[in-house]
Amino acid sequence: MRIMLVEDHNPTRDEMRAMIERQADMIVVAEAGSGEDAVEKARAEVPDIVVMDILLPGMNGIEATRKIRAERPDIKVLALSNHFGESLVRAILDAGGLGYVRKNRAFEELIPALRTVATGKQYVSN
């Protein structure tokens, strides 16, 4: 599984990369810290899944998801945020995302969420 991480907080991104790369079947192929950078790197690297922070400097994760999915509908997006609410989850799903994980649950849920999204099924944290 080729994964791109989009997160503007470097320590959080480093922790996610370490978790992912402990999996034998997953590799981080790109990283981005903004929505604009995410769109550009998704074009260049064509990951299987993008782990997308919603609150980013410049273009937010919802708009970046919309742009990535419009250009490459085969790329799956799993959103990540500290914020939770039905309207936020609905916005990311409407933009083409397949899932949503709360950052405070990422250590428990990120890998299972990636595996679920990889199969084309939705994953939403409680």
N, C-alpha and C positions, 0 to 999 in steps of 0.2 A: 504494500500500500504506500503510495507516494503522497506525502502530506506537506502542505504549506501552512506555516504558522503566521498569523497576522495578529500582532499584539504590540502595543506601544510601550509597555513596561518590560524592560529587558530581563529583570530577574524572573518575572512570571513566564516569559517566553523561554528562558533557559530551563526552568523547571519542567515545563511541558515538553520541550525537546528531549530532556533526559528520560522522562517517563515513556515517551513514544519510542525512543531508540533502544529501550530495553526489550522491546517486542521484536521477535525474530522476523516478523513479516511486515514491519513498518519502518519507513525512513523519512526523515525530514529533508525535503529537496529544496525548500526555499523558505525565507522568512521576510516579513515586512512589518513596518511600524506605522504605516498610514494606509488609508483606503486607496489612494492613488497608486502607491507603490504596490499594493496587493493586486490591483487590476493589471498593472504592467508585468509583474512577476508571474501571475497566473497565465498570461499570454505566452511568456517565454518558457516556463517550466512545465505547464500543463499537468498539475498535480491531480491525483484522484480525488482528494478531499482537501478543502481549505478549512482550517480552524480559524474562525473570524471573530475577533473582538468587536463588539457593537459600537462602543464609544472610542473613536479614534480621532486624532487631529486631522483637520481638513475634511475630506469625504468620510462620512461615517460608515460603519460596517454594513448597514442595511443597503445603502446606495452602492457600495462596492460589491456586495452580493448580487444585487440586481444587474450590475454591469457585467460581472464575471459570468453569471448564468445566461445572460442574453447572448454573449459571445461564444460561450462554451457550455451548453446545457448538460454535457457529460460530466462536468466537474461538480462534485457534491460539496455543500457548505454546511458546516456545523458551527453555529454561533456560540459565543461565550460572553458572559457579562456578569457584573456584580449586581445588576439591576434585574428585577423580575416583575412581571405583570403580564396579564393576558394580552394587552394591546401590544406590548413589546414582542412577545412570542409570535403573535399573529403577524406583526410587521415583518419579521425575519422570514417566516414561512411564506408570506405573500410575495416576498422578494425572491423566493426560490430556494431558500435554505431548507435543509431537511431535518435540522435539529437545533436544540438549544440546551446548553449546559451552564449552570450557575458556577461562577468562578470559585465560590466557597465549597463547591462539591466536585471540583475538577479532579482532585486526587483520587476520588472514588469512582467517578463516572466518565472521565475522558476516554479511557481505553474501551470500555463497553459501548459508549456512545459512538466512537469511531467505527467499531465493528458493526454496529447496527446500521449506521448511515451508509457504510460501504455496500450493504446489501440492498440499498434503495428504500429502506424503511425509516420512518420518522423516529426521533428520540427527543423527548422533552423532559428536563429535570422537573422534579416536584417542587 
